[in-house]
Amino acid sequence: MRPDLIQSALRASAASFGLALALTLAMPAPAMAQAPGAEDLRALIYYLDHDDQRAVQAEMRRLRSAFPRWTPPTDVNDLRAQASTTGASVDVQPIWARIQRNDYVGARALIDEARARVPGWSPDAEMLRVLETSESQIAFDEAYARRDAAAAIAAVRRTPALMRCDRINNAWRLAELYQAAGQNGNAVTTYRGVVSSCTRISEVTPTLEKANDVTTLEELAALFDVARQAAPGNTNSLNELETRLRAGRGGAARTPARTAAPAAAVAAAPSAAAPVVTGGAAPAAPQVATAPGRLPLRGDNRASQVRGLKDQGNWAGCLAASANPRSIEVLYERSWCAYNLDRAGEALAGFTAASQSGSALGGDVPRDSRFGMILSYLSMNMTEEGARLAASTPLTQEQRVTVESSILDQRGVRAYHSGDFGQSIAYLTALEQLSGSLRRDLAMLRGYAYLNNDQPREAVAEFTRLNDQLSTEETRGALQSARGIMSGG
């Protein structure tokens, strides 16, 4: 085992654009353990022992997201020593059982008890995410019932995931609270965040119908333009809806603005969620650091330094050295560093400017700028936006596999959580065929999809394979459940 394998796994080569996207099932909660415990490290050690570098990169990305303050050791033996510091294990099933019963206080108590009993142990990121999101959802629902806008905003600030498209009702309720408080501007901002991010016509239509009650005709027209730009495929339906709503208010029909090409769809820089409240009584509209207009192509004498820092994987140093870029050349290099520091919104704006104005830089810059846009969309879980742009971009084979793998990953997870288990299985199986393997967390998800899709035999086979590879409490519990269902008991 090469001693530098762990550290090299931390660096995706932006120079060669062989970026291995390893998107986990959900983003980690803001508050979590500072270092992974033994259970967290077992999969990484297994992949290192089998020299599965693709899986190592994916697992390292997951661990870095879950434990941002953790510095991995450079030697695998040191990693084993770190993993062995926790000798005892924790049965997490009682904790999950409390969460499923909505007994979040009880779940927190069991977590605290386990931490005291087993030094170094911490619940995994998924448990913390589910727990925090559930607690914040309860707080938001209670605030809405009391018509307490301040408390609702506090819940959203604490857990921005409450405003994602799969919880769109929260955004509608927040806008309703603003309207009731006479803060129509904030309500419109909230609706704008929804239509720029949530692109299914079944989501956009009721959002615009609700916005109709609080907007002026000019504001309503602007919202329709944002919605068309975010999802050009919805244009005909949106035109009909706008005509109907304007007629109901005595307004004449208008000619909608021409829908921009996908590459220009980030002019308003939408995020993957409805706008996150940033403080005070008003939420901020979705904002990213947009590219300065009319930047010259070259002329920023920091270009070589910025490119060198990027190629070294020194993302923070790269951003510091490229502050306030004065050329498209520097903005392009900076965008890769922003992307690798999870500043996808800023990266998206920069890549867009480079794709539109950087053709004179030559080489692969125009294509790779669009590749960066696609990765940024996918990083923000804007799957369909990324897929649309990928379909019109002549990517390299390596880039194509990276992008399509991420799209199948996200669609598989989304289908599972929406209860479409058969479709989830199809996406994840297609991902396995494309990449030659399936990440362990996604294989577990597929096993549960089989179980929920009345395919217990396939679930047993999936969980058995995973348990034979690496036996954990999770695989053993899943296998026991699947066998119990298959036997009818």
Secondary structure, DSSP 8 states (H G I E B T S, - for coil): --TTHHHHHT---TTTT-------SS---SS--SS--HHHHHHHHHHHHTT-HHHHHHHHHHHHHH-TT----SSHHHHHHHHHT--S----HHHHHHHHTT-HHHHHHHHHHHHHHSTT----HHHHHHHHHHHHHHHHHHHHHHT-HHHHHHHHHH-GGGGBGGGHHHHHHHHHHHHHTT-HHHHHHHHHHHHHH---HHHHHHHHHHHTTT--HHHHHHHHHHHHHH-GGGHHHHHHHHHHHHHHTT-----------GGGTTTT---SBS----SSSS----------TT--SS--TTHHHHHHHHHTT-HHHHHHHTSS--SHHHHHHHHHHHHHTT-HHHHHHHHHHHHHHGGGG-TTHHHHHHHHHHHHHHHTT-HHHHHHHHHTS---HHHHHHHHHHHHHHHHHHHHHTT-HHHHHHHHHHHHHHHSS--HHHHHHHHHHHHHTT-HHHHHHHHHHHHHHS--HHHHHHHHHHHHHHTT-
